[in-house]
Amino acid sequence: MTFEKVCSLTDIPDGGVVGVEVEGKPVALVREDGEVYALHDVCSHAEVRLSEGEVYDGTLECWLHGSCFDVRTGKPTGPPATRPVPVYRVKLEGDDVLVSLDSAENAENQES
């Protein structure tokens, strides 16, 4: 499993989200309650960047139509989205945030 350094922990505000690229793929990094999560940065409903949305209670809300996704599983928790988004493994090394795309959950294979 290959991890790539994508940013510093201080680049992600607690309770916030930032968009980065890993191996050319858009990734939304969410930091909440000291934990960091990584999700594919494209809404499964409307093809817009999730990193422009809001974070609350373990959920990332898409700014366009309000679809909500669990930051741990990528599964939709509120309509209109019905398909999950892939999630990626995150590792912290000191202040460095590393992401591995090798661990992506295949959205088509996740249960809704």
C-alpha positions as CSV (number, residue, x, y, z in Angstrom):
1,M,0.0,0.0,0.0
2,T,1.5,3.3,-1.1
3,F,0.8,6.5,0.9
4,E,1.4,10.0,-0.5
5,K,1.9,13.1,1.6
6,V,-0.8,15.5,0.6
7,C,-0.6,18.3,3.1
8,S,0.1,19.3,6.7
9,L,-2.5,18.7,9.4
10,T,-2.6,22.4,10.0
11,D,-3.8,22.9,6.5
12,I,-7.2,21.3,7.4
13,P,-9.2,23.3,9.9
14,D,-10.9,21.2,12.6
15,G,-14.5,20.9,11.5
16,G,-13.6,21.7,7.9
17,V,-12.7,20.3,4.6
18,V,-10.0,20.9,1.9
19,G,-9.6,19.6,-1.6
20,V,-6.3,18.0,-2.8
21,E,-5.2,15.9,-5.6
22,V,-3.6,12.4,-5.1
23,E,-2.2,10.8,-8.2
24,G,-4.3,13.1,-10.3
25,K,-7.6,12.2,-8.5
26,P,-9.6,14.7,-6.5
27,V,-9.8,14.0,-2.8
28,A,-11.7,15.8,0.0
29,L,-9.9,15.8,3.3
30,V,-12.2,16.2,6.3
31,R,-10.9,17.0,9.8
32,E,-13.4,16.5,12.7
33,D,-12.7,16.0,16.4
34,G,-9.0,15.4,15.7
35,E,-9.6,12.7,13.1
36,V,-8.9,13.0,9.4
37,Y,-10.9,11.3,6.7
38,A,-10.5,11.2,2.9
39,L,-13.3,10.8,0.4
40,H,-13.5,11.1,-3.4
41,D,-14.0,14.8,-4.0
42,V,-16.9,14.4,-6.5
43,C,-20.6,14.1,-5.4
44,S,-22.2,10.9,-6.7
45,H,-25.3,12.9,-7.4
46,A,-24.3,16.0,-9.2
47,E,-20.6,15.7,-10.2
48,V,-19.5,18.8,-8.1
49,R,-16.7,19.1,-5.6
50,L,-17.6,18.0,-2.1
51,S,-14.7,20.0,-0.7
52,E,-16.8,23.1,-1.2
53,G,-19.4,21.8,1.2
54,E,-19.9,21.9,4.9
55,V,-18.9,19.4,7.7
56,Y,-21.0,18.6,10.7
57,D,-21.6,15.5,12.9
58,G,-19.5,13.1,10.9
59,T,-21.2,14.2,7.7
60,L,-20.0,16.1,4.6
61,E,-22.8,18.0,2.9
62,C,-22.6,18.8,-0.8
63,W,-23.1,22.6,-1.4
64,L,-25.2,22.2,-4.6
65,H,-28.2,20.0,-3.7
66,G,-27.6,19.1,-0.1
67,S,-26.6,15.5,-0.5
68,C,-24.9,14.2,2.7
69,F,-22.2,11.6,3.0
70,D,-20.8,9.8,6.1
71,V,-17.1,10.8,6.2
72,R,-16.1,7.4,7.6
73,T,-17.9,5.2,5.0
74,G,-18.8,7.5,2.1
75,K,-22.3,6.3,2.2
76,P,-25.1,8.8,1.6
77,T,-27.0,9.8,4.7
78,G,-29.4,12.2,3.1
79,P,-31.0,12.7,-0.4
80,P,-30.8,13.3,-3.2
81,A,-27.6,11.1,-3.4
82,T,-28.3,7.4,-3.4
83,R,-24.8,6.1,-4.3
84,P,-21.8,6.3,-2.0
85,V,-18.5,7.9,-2.8
86,P,-15.2,6.1,-2.4
87,V,-13.2,6.6,0.8
88,Y,-9.4,6.3,1.2
89,R,-7.0,5.3,3.9
90,V,-5.4,8.2,5.8
91,K,-2.2,8.0,7.9
92,L,-0.7,10.8,10.0
93,E,3.1,11.0,10.4
94,G,3.8,13.9,12.8
95,D,2.1,16.9,11.2
96,D,2.0,15.2,7.7
97,V,-1.2,13.9,6.3
98,L,-0.7,10.9,3.9
99,V,-3.4,9.3,1.7
100,S,-3.4,5.9,0.0
101,L,-5.7,5.4,-3.1
102,D,-4.9,1.7,-2.9
103,S,-7.5,1.3,-0.2
104,A,-10.3,3.0,-2.0
105,E,-13.7,1.5,-1.4
106,N,-15.4,0.8,-4.7
107,A,-18.6,2.8,-4.6
108,E,-20.4,0.3,-6.8
109,N,-19.6,-2.5,-4.5
110,Q,-20.6,-0.8,-1.2
111,E,-24.0,-1.6,0.2
112,S,-26.4,1.3,0.4
